Amino acid sequence: MSLADIELLLIALFSVLGLVGLIVLKPRLHPLVALLVVSMAVGLATGMPLNKLASAISSGAGKTLGAVGLVVALGAMLGKLLADSGVTSRIADAIVSRSSYRALPWAMAGVAFIIGIPMFFEVGLVVLLPLIFGVARKLETSRQGNGSAYVYVSVPVIAALAAMHGMVPPHPGPLTAIATLKTSVGATMIYGFVAAIPAIILGGPLYAAFIAPRMKARPDEAMIHQYVPHDGEDGHGDGSAQASNSSGSATREAHGKTGAVEATHAPSTGGPGVGIGVLCALLPALLMLFHAVAEVLLDKTSGLLHVSAFVGNPIVAMLLGLLLAMVLLRSGDPESVRRSLSASVKPISNVLLIIAGGGAFQQVLTDAQVGDAIVHMSHQFAVSPLLLGWLISMLLSVSTGSATVGIVGAAGLLAPLAASGGGINQPLLALSIGCGSLFFNYANHAGFWLVKESFGMSMGEATKTISVVQSIVSLVGLGMVFLLNLMPPLG
């Protein structure tokens, strides 16, 4: 390492600290503004020409947003159609209605696993709240189990939604890491699914069975009756339907700070079947997996490989899934569908802006050759890039309250290291960064307050649920990254 490398590393360190300070401390800037300010500061500190600095900021934001923004928007639209058509409720009811008390956490994790593929964490949780409240109410009235029925039912949902949100494309975090590191979507998705399963099991059903008997958390009656009618003991399907029609104001009041989409559920009878709903929800993932498998099995000159590369492109896959949902789900007349799709993208504008700012930050770091200094440091001290990615993402996420900031910051810093070769498994690096962003979701994260207020928890109870659950998911995911790194890389 040269003196110039040390100077660049110090600039990178202070840029991260400055980013955290601008977001967390006064003046508590919006993450987009903080990212742009820090990007300019890095460029000036490293002596970049002013015209090159301005170009790096605009090109970095444009490239990252172009690779990620359309997919995120299409995913939000698909999730909204699934909710509005009532498919989400029917998928959940079909799984849960066939489950015993001991199997309920596993069934809830399965529901959230499917729903979580196209939906953000906060959106998925809001969509599933009627089901969670209805099932927990049934457990209460039948006096099954000990402790908090709401914790017993909700913890597996939190674990599954968090794992999918941080590990599996087309969620914005993993997709941003993939775009920044210029790695394979298909391979990252396969690794993500493999890592997510044990993380969900340990952080969901197993942890729920341990923690629920030790907790008494319960929402107040007014909140419960927003989701479950007074006669909700007779079945949770009607409660879910009523909740979807009457929970607008309560959801806005309790969860407004999350920016989540408020889903309007159809009754759980009639309309598209469960099979059609599952197909629409899974089609984008299946197309991307089809491309990943084709890359492994087919010759590079194969025409089928080129077709799979096209339909497996995240933008094309999400668009095909959305078009199929628009045809099969029939969630209203064309004008109401158009209004619903327009409404679905408004809450994600904040995420898209942060992603754009992260792209600008990454491009400035790259043009200033800060990444090269990180490459030299990793060679000097033999730091595992996989562990380094997890640590940087974790520290940024915990300190700023934004998993997206954690991912874009870590991916931007490590992009040159990933491109330098050295036997780095780039899809696993993207996965480790996503896992790091999940660690210890606390009071500066919107999801923490969504869980706390939804279930009437104290700060300590919320910490024992969402903070611990996401930490388990994050650490198990990291362990799976190292385990998968021992195997031959995909592709």
TORNUKE-535164 format. One record per residue (C-alpha): residue number from 1; z, y, x. Coordinates in nm, 3 decimals. Each point is the difference from the previous one (the first is absolute). Layout:
REM TORNUKE-535164
> NUM_Z_Y_X
...
END
This chain:
REM TORNUKE-535164
> 1_0.000_0.000_0.000
> 2_-0.095_0.344_0.127
> 3_0.183_0.330_-0.048
> 4_-0.263_0.094_-0.260
> 5_0.081_-0.319_-0.195
> 6_0.370_0.088_-0.002
> 7_-0.078_0.351_-0.126
> 8_-0.217_-0.140_-0.279
> 9_0.270_-0.250_-0.099
> 10_0.257_0.278_-0.017
> 11_-0.236_0.202_-0.218
> 12_-0.045_-0.302_-0.226
> 13_0.377_-0.051_-0.019
> 14_0.069_0.362_-0.088
> 15_-0.287_0.001_-0.249
> 16_0.160_-0.292_-0.187
> 17_0.343_0.164_0.013
> 18_-0.153_0.327_-0.116
> 19_-0.178_-0.177_-0.286
> 20_0.327_-0.155_-0.114
> 21_0.182_0.333_0.030
> 22_-0.259_0.194_-0.198
> 23_0.014_-0.252_-0.285
> 24_0.374_-0.075_-0.006
> 25_0.158_0.328_0.112
> 26_-0.067_0.358_-0.097
> 27_-0.259_0.114_-0.090
> 28_-0.056_-0.354_-0.140
> 29_-0.377_0.024_0.004
> 30_-0.229_-0.221_-0.203
> 31_-0.110_-0.294_0.223
> 32_-0.363_0.118_-0.006
> 33_0.095_0.346_0.125
> 34_0.237_-0.148_0.258
> 35_-0.269_-0.236_0.130
> 36_-0.253_0.281_0.035
> 37_0.251_0.228_0.175
> 38_0.099_-0.274_0.244
> 39_-0.366_-0.089_0.059
> 40_-0.076_0.358_0.100
> 41_0.310_0.015_0.219
> 42_-0.102_-0.318_0.184
> 43_-0.349_0.134_0.056
> 44_0.129_0.330_0.138
> 45_0.264_-0.168_0.217
> 46_-0.258_-0.230_0.158
> 47_-0.244_0.283_0.067
> 48_-0.274_-0.103_-0.241
> 49_-0.270_0.266_-0.056
> 50_0.055_0.173_-0.333
> 51_-0.339_-0.095_-0.145
> 52_0.055_-0.364_0.096
> 53_0.349_0.005_-0.154
> 54_-0.131_0.130_-0.332
> 55_-0.279_-0.259_0.003
> 56_0.244_-0.283_0.076
> 57_0.222_0.096_-0.294
> 58_-0.284_0.017_-0.252
> 59_-0.185_-0.309_0.124
> 60_0.317_-0.207_0.023
> 61_0.105_0.088_-0.354
> 62_-0.350_-0.065_-0.134
> 63_-0.050_-0.336_0.168
> 64_0.336_-0.141_-0.103
> 65_-0.022_0.127_-0.355
> 66_-0.354_-0.131_-0.032
> 67_0.108_-0.348_0.107
> 68_0.313_-0.013_-0.215
> 69_-0.019_0.256_-0.281
> 70_-0.265_-0.165_-0.219
> 71_0.174_-0.338_0.017
> 72_0.337_0.148_-0.093
> 73_-0.151_0.190_-0.293
> 74_-0.188_-0.305_-0.129
> 75_0.316_-0.209_0.033
> 76_0.197_0.251_-0.206
> 77_-0.270_-0.012_-0.269
> 78_0.004_-0.380_-0.010
> 79_0.378_-0.008_-0.030
> 80_-0.010_0.250_-0.286
> 81_-0.256_-0.207_-0.192
> 82_0.212_-0.312_0.043
> 83_0.304_0.181_-0.138
> 84_-0.176_0.181_-0.285
> 85_-0.169_-0.316_-0.128
> 86_0.330_-0.186_-0.021
> 87_-0.110_-0.256_0.258
> 88_0.297_0.081_0.223
> 89_0.241_-0.083_-0.283
> 90_-0.184_-0.320_-0.089
> 91_-0.007_-0.124_0.361
> 92_0.372_0.067_0.029
> 93_0.086_-0.156_-0.337
> 94_-0.208_-0.312_0.072
> 95_0.187_-0.067_0.324
> 96_0.352_0.096_-0.103
> 97_-0.003_-0.171_-0.342
> 98_-0.037_-0.336_0.174
> 99_0.288_0.049_0.244
> 100_0.360_-0.123_0.002
> 101_0.289_0.219_0.113
> 102_-0.013_-0.126_0.358
> 103_-0.378_0.032_0.009
> 104_-0.004_0.354_-0.139
> 105_0.021_0.181_0.337
> 106_-0.289_-0.210_0.127
> 107_-0.201_0.075_-0.313
> 108_0.072_0.373_0.030
> 109_-0.109_-0.008_0.364
> 110_-0.321_-0.174_-0.107
> 111_-0.068_0.265_-0.263
> 112_0.057_0.283_0.248
> 113_-0.212_-0.179_0.262
> 114_-0.301_0.005_-0.234
> 115_0.063_0.347_-0.144
> 116_0.073_0.137_0.347
> 117_-0.344_-0.077_0.143
> 118_-0.174_0.301_-0.158
> 119_0.310_0.218_-0.070
> 120_0.220_0.231_0.207
> 121_0.369_-0.091_0.030
> 122_0.122_0.272_-0.237
> 123_-0.284_-0.057_-0.246
> 124_0.056_-0.374_-0.009
> 125_0.374_0.042_-0.054
> 126_-0.048_0.247_-0.287
> 127_-0.255_-0.233_-0.160
> 128_0.240_-0.296_0.027
> 129_0.314_0.183_-0.115
> 130_-0.043_-0.104_-0.367
> 131_-0.019_-0.364_0.105
> 132_0.296_0.030_0.240
> 133_0.218_0.164_-0.265
> 134_-0.106_-0.245_-0.270
> 135_0.070_-0.309_0.212
> 136_0.330_0.138_0.132
> 137_0.109_0.086_-0.354
> 138_-0.070_-0.357_-0.109
> 139_0.210_-0.133_0.287
> 140_0.283_0.235_-0.097
> 141_0.006_-0.098_-0.365
> 142_-0.023_-0.372_0.078
> 143_0.276_0.041_0.263
> 144_-0.197_-0.184_0.266
> 145_0.106_0.049_0.361
> 146_0.260_0.222_0.162
> 147_-0.012_0.360_0.116
> 148_-0.287_0.237_-0.072
> 149_-0.292_-0.148_-0.192
> 150_-0.202_0.312_0.084
> 151_0.044_-0.055_0.374
> 152_-0.078_-0.371_-0.039
> 153_-0.331_0.080_-0.170
> 154_-0.104_0.315_0.190
> 155_0.063_-0.099_0.363
> 156_-0.289_-0.253_0.012
> 157_-0.230_0.262_-0.151
> 158_0.104_0.257_0.262
> 159_-0.056_-0.249_0.282
> 160_-0.345_-0.108_-0.119
> 161_-0.126_0.351_-0.075
> 162_0.128_0.128_0.336
> 163_-0.155_-0.286_0.196
> 164_-0.340_0.044_-0.166
> 165_0.017_0.378_0.041
> 166_0.072_-0.014_0.374
> 167_-0.187_-0.310_0.112
> 168_-0.311_-0.066_-0.206
> 169_-0.320_0.204_-0.042
> 170_-0.125_0.176_-0.210
> 171_0.331_0.186_-0.003
> 172_-0.029_0.335_0.179
> 173_0.243_-0.078_0.283
> 174_-0.163_-0.317_0.134
> 175_-0.345_0.142_-0.071
> 176_0.079_0.316_0.198
> 177_0.122_-0.207_0.295
> 178_-0.314_-0.214_-0.020
> 179_-0.229_0.304_-0.006
> 180_0.182_0.171_0.287
> 181_0.013_-0.312_0.218
> 182_-0.358_-0.092_-0.097
> 183_0.090_-0.360_-0.074
> 184_-0.094_-0.262_-0.260
> 185_0.106_0.039_-0.361
> 186_-0.040_-0.369_-0.073
> 187_0.208_-0.125_0.293
> 188_0.273_0.255_-0.072
> 189_0.005_-0.106_-0.364
> 190_0.037_-0.369_0.088
> 191_0.278_0.076_0.246
> 192_0.160_0.229_-0.258
> 193_0.009_-0.266_-0.270
> 194_0.140_-0.259_0.242
> 195_0.273_0.238_0.119
> 196_0.079_0.130_-0.348
> 197_0.088_-0.338_-0.153
> 198_0.311_-0.082_0.210
> 199_0.100_0.368_-0.007
> 200_-0.010_0.000_-0.381
> 201_0.190_-0.329_-0.022
> 202_0.284_0.113_0.227
> 203_0.019_0.359_-0.123
> 204_-0.060_-0.089_-0.365
> 205_0.125_-0.314_-0.177
> 206_0.237_-0.115_0.275
> 207_0.157_0.341_0.055
> 208_0.018_0.057_-0.377
> 209_0.196_-0.323_-0.046
> 210_0.241_0.120_0.272
> 211_0.049_0.365_-0.095
> 212_-0.020_0.000_-0.382
> 213_0.337_-0.179_-0.058
> 214_0.163_0.260_0.225
> 215_-0.129_0.302_-0.193
> 216_0.064_0.150_-0.345
> 217_-0.283_0.254_-0.010
> 218_-0.125_0.069_-0.352
> 219_-0.209_0.282_-0.148
> 220_0.158_0.210_-0.276
> 221_-0.080_-0.101_-0.357
> 222_-0.236_0.293_-0.061
> 223_-0.214_-0.109_0.294
> 224_0.005_-0.364_-0.110
> 225_-0.111_0.085_-0.354
> 226_-0.295_0.196_0.138
> 227_-0.134_-0.335_0.117
> 228_0.166_-0.254_-0.231
> 229_0.052_0.051_-0.377
> 230_0.337_-0.059_-0.161
> 231_-0.115_-0.342_-0.112
> 232_-0.142_-0.074_0.344
> 233_0.205_-0.319_0.019
> 234_-0.266_-0.172_-0.208
> 235_-0.265_0.032_0.270
> 236_-0.102_0.223_0.281
> 237_-0.367_0.020_-0.093
> 238_0.058_0.248_-0.285
> 239_0.240_0.194_0.215
> 240_-0.263_0.040_0.265
> 241_-0.248_0.120_-0.257
> 242_0.238_0.253_-0.152
> 243_0.106_0.120_0.341
> 244_-0.353_0.073_0.096
> 245_-0.046_0.221_-0.305
> 246_0.332_0.183_0.016
> 247_0.092_0.024_0.367
> 248_-0.216_0.297_0.097
> 249_0.266_0.270_0.007
> 250_0.271_-0.225_0.144
> 251_-0.232_-0.127_0.272
> 252_-0.100_0.354_0.090
> 253_0.363_0.111_0.015
> 254_0.130_-0.296_0.203
> 255_-0.302_-0.057_0.220
> 256_-0.186_0.330_0.009
> 257_0.061_0.051_0.371
> 258_-0.188_-0.319_0.088
> 259_-0.337_0.122_-0.122
> 260_-0.055_-0.340_-0.157
> 261_-0.260_-0.064_-0.266
> 262_0.157_-0.046_-0.343
> 263_-0.160_-0.307_-0.147
> 264_-0.057_-0.041_-0.371
> 265_0.032_-0.367_-0.088
> 266_-0.176_-0.164_-0.286
> 267_0.190_-0.251_-0.205
> 268_0.025_-0.337_0.166
> 269_-0.198_-0.172_-0.277
> 270_-0.374_0.026_-0.043
> 271_-0.244_0.158_0.243
> 272_-0.119_-0.148_0.331
> 273_0.159_-0.327_0.108
> 274_0.212_-0.068_0.304
> 275_-0.282_-0.174_0.185
> 276_-0.231_0.300_-0.034
> 277_0.275_0.234_0.112
> 278_0.081_-0.208_0.308
> 279_-0.370_-0.016_0.088
> 280_-0.036_0.379_-0.021
> 281_0.317_0.056_0.203
> 282_-0.094_-0.248_0.272
> 283_-0.377_0.050_0.024
> 284_0.010_0.270_0.275
> 285_0.238_-0.212_0.209
> 286_-0.213_-0.311_-0.054
> 287_-0.316_0.181_0.109
> 288_0.168_0.128_0.316
> 289_0.135_-0.348_0.072
> 290_-0.349_-0.142_-0.058
> 291_-0.128_0.226_0.277
> 292_0.285_-0.100_0.231
> 293_-0.071_-0.371_-0.051
> 294_-0.374_0.055_0.045
> 295_0.062_0.173_0.332
> 296_0.181_-0.310_0.124
> 297_-0.234_-0.267_-0.136
> 298_-0.351_0.150_0.004
> 299_-0.239_0.089_0.278
> 300_-0.042_0.372_0.064
> 301_-0.368_-0.018_-0.099
> 302_0.074_-0.158_-0.339
> 303_-0.123_0.190_-0.303
> 304_0.307_-0.109_-0.196
> 305_0.218_0.163_0.265
> 306_-0.178_0.332_-0.055
> 307_0.049_-0.034_-0.377
> 308_0.367_-0.081_0.047
> 309_0.039_0.301_0.230
> 310_-0.143_0.224_-0.271
> 311_0.200_-0.130_-0.297
> 312_0.309_-0.037_0.221
> 313_-0.010_0.362_0.109
> 314_0.320_0.151_-0.149
> 315_-0.188_0.276_-0.185
> 316_-0.257_-0.240_-0.148
> 317_0.263_-0.263_-0.084
> 318_0.222_0.249_-0.180
> 319_-0.298_0.149_-0.185
> 320_-0.115_-0.344_-0.118
> 321_0.353_-0.084_-0.113
> 322_0.024_0.327_-0.191
> 323_-0.340_-0.047_-0.167
> 324_0.094_-0.354_-0.104
> 325_0.327_0.130_-0.146
> 326_-0.184_0.274_-0.191
> 327_-0.229_-0.262_-0.155
> 328_0.250_-0.278_-0.071
> 329_0.321_0.182_-0.082
> 330_-0.143_0.242_-0.258
> 331_0.311_0.219_0.008
> 332_-0.137_0.259_-0.242
> 333_-0.311_0.199_-0.081
> 334_-0.203_0.136_0.295
> 335_0.150_0.347_-0.026
> 336_0.360_-0.127_0.002
> 337_-0.080_-0.225_0.297
> 338_-0.145_0.298_0.185
> 339_0.312_0.207_-0.071
> 340_0.220_-0.289_0.113
> 341_-0.190_-0.036_0.327
> 342_0.023_0.373_0.061
> 343_0.374_-0.006_-0.059
> 344_0.046_-0.293_0.237
> 345_-0.116_0.188_0.310
> 346_0.213_0.312_-0.046
> 347_0.328_-0.154_0.123
> 348_-0.161_-0.136_0.319
> 349_-0.131_0.337_0.119
> 350_0.316_0.051_0.206
> 351_-0.050_-0.331_0.180
> 352_-0.365_0.079_0.071
> 353_0.089_0.338_0.150
> 354_0.260_-0.156_0.230
> 355_-0.256_-0.260_0.109
> 356_-0.246_0.279_0.080
> 357_0.263_0.185_0.203
> 358_0.083_-0.320_0.185
> 359_-0.366_-0.042_0.087
> 360_-0.007_0.350_0.146
> 361_0.313_-0.074_0.206
> 362_-0.150_-0.324_0.128
> 363_-0.327_0.165_0.104
> 364_0.176_0.278_0.189
> 365_0.216_-0.254_0.184
> 366_-0.311_-0.199_0.089
> 367_-0.200_0.301_0.120
> 368_0.296_0.122_0.203
> 369_0.016_-0.347_0.164
> 370_0.360_-0.053_-0.102
> 371_-0.095_-0.353_-0.100
> 372_-0.120_-0.076_0.351
> 373_0.342_0.093_0.132
> 374_0.159_-0.240_-0.250
> 375_-0.236_-0.273_0.125
> 376_0.113_0.063_0.357
> 377_0.366_-0.002_-0.105
> 378_-0.034_-0.330_-0.184
> 379_-0.155_-0.157_0.309
> 380_0.272_0.145_0.220
> 381_0.295_-0.128_-0.204
> 382_-0.162_-0.302_-0.170
> 383_0.097_0.127_-0.347
> 384_-0.138_-0.220_-0.275
> 385_-0.249_0.210_-0.200
> 386_0.101_-0.191_-0.314
> 387_0.366_0.095_0.043
> 388_-0.093_0.354_0.104
> 389_-0.207_0.048_-0.316
> 390_0.284_-0.127_-0.220
> 391_0.257_0.224_0.173
> 392_-0.206_0.320_-0.015
> 393_-0.094_-0.056_-0.365
> 394_0.359_-0.088_-0.090
> 395_0.150_0.306_0.169
> 396_-0.252_0.238_-0.156
> 397_0.039_-0.153_-0.345
> 398_0.381_-0.003_0.005
> 399_0.025_0.354_0.134
> 400_-0.269_0.168_-0.212
> 401_0.043_-0.196_-0.323
> 402_-0.370_-0.089_-0.009
> 403_-0.138_-0.343_0.077
> 404_-0.346_0.157_0.013
> 405_0.109_0.244_0.272
> 406_0.147_-0.294_0.192
> 407_-0.323_-0.196_-0.018
> 408_-0.241_0.281_0.083
> 409_0.218_0.123_0.284
> 410_0.044_-0.342_0.159
> 411_-0.363_-0.098_-0.047
> 412_-0.118_0.329_0.149
> 413_0.220_-0.037_0.305
> 414_-0.101_-0.361_0.061
> 415_-0.372_0.017_-0.083
> 416_-0.105_0.045_0.366
> 417_0.228_-0.286_0.102
> 418_-0.161_-0.224_-0.260
> 419_-0.347_0.100_0.117
> 420_0.082_-0.068_0.365
> 421_-0.014_-0.376_-0.048
> 422_0.257_-0.191_0.198
> 423_0.016_-0.286_-0.250
> 424_0.156_0.210_-0.278
> 425_-0.040_-0.155_-0.344
> 426_-0.101_0.314_-0.187
> 427_0.044_-0.135_-0.356
> 428_0.354_-0.107_0.092
> 429_0.063_0.344_0.151
> 430_-0.104_0.156_-0.333
> 431_0.233_-0.242_-0.179
> 432_0.295_0.075_0.229
> 433_-0.045_0.373_-0.061
> 434_-0.002_-0.062_-0.377
> 435_0.316_-0.212_0.027
> 436_0.177_0.272_0.197
> 437_-0.069_0.256_-0.271
> 438_0.202_-0.208_-0.250
> 439_0.328_-0.009_0.191
> 440_0.311_0.149_-0.167
> 441_-0.144_0.198_-0.287
> 442_0.282_0.250_-0.061
> 443_0.082_0.329_-0.171
> 444_-0.292_0.193_0.150
> 445_-0.247_-0.245_-0.160
> 446_-0.117_0.049_-0.358
> 447_0.017_-0.374_-0.067
> 448_0.375_-0.001_0.073
> 449_0.067_0.249_-0.280
> 450_-0.233_-0.182_-0.237
> 451_0.207_-0.317_0.037
> 452_0.335_0.180_-0.002
> 453_-0.065_0.201_-0.315
> 454_-0.183_-0.277_-0.186
> 455_0.289_-0.244_0.028
> 456_0.293_0.241_-0.008
> 457_0.113_-0.083_0.353
> 458_0.235_0.181_0.233
> 459_-0.127_0.096_0.345
> 460_0.171_-0.307_0.146
> 461_-0.150_-0.233_-0.260
> 462_-0.348_0.142_0.052
> 463_0.042_-0.046_0.375
> 464_0.097_-0.365_-0.052
> 465_-0.312_-0.054_-0.206
> 466_-0.311_0.194_0.098
> 467_0.111_0.100_0.354
> 468_0.115_-0.348_0.098
> 469_-0.286_-0.176_-0.179
> 470_-0.266_0.204_0.175
> 471_0.176_-0.045_0.334
> 472_-0.006_-0.378_-0.049
> 473_-0.370_0.015_-0.090
> 474_-0.071_0.218_0.305
> 475_0.188_-0.221_0.248
> 476_-0.139_-0.327_-0.136
> 477_-0.346_0.155_0.014
> 478_0.053_0.091_0.366
> 479_0.118_-0.353_0.075
> 480_-0.312_-0.139_-0.166
> 481_-0.214_0.236_0.208
> 482_0.140_-0.146_0.321
> 483_-0.035_-0.355_-0.135
> 484_-0.362_0.057_-0.102
> 485_-0.068_0.156_0.340
> 486_0.069_-0.340_0.159
> 487_-0.299_-0.145_-0.186
> 488_-0.371_0.050_0.077
> 489_-0.122_0.331_-0.149
> 490_-0.214_-0.006_-0.313
> 491_-0.368_0.065_0.042
END
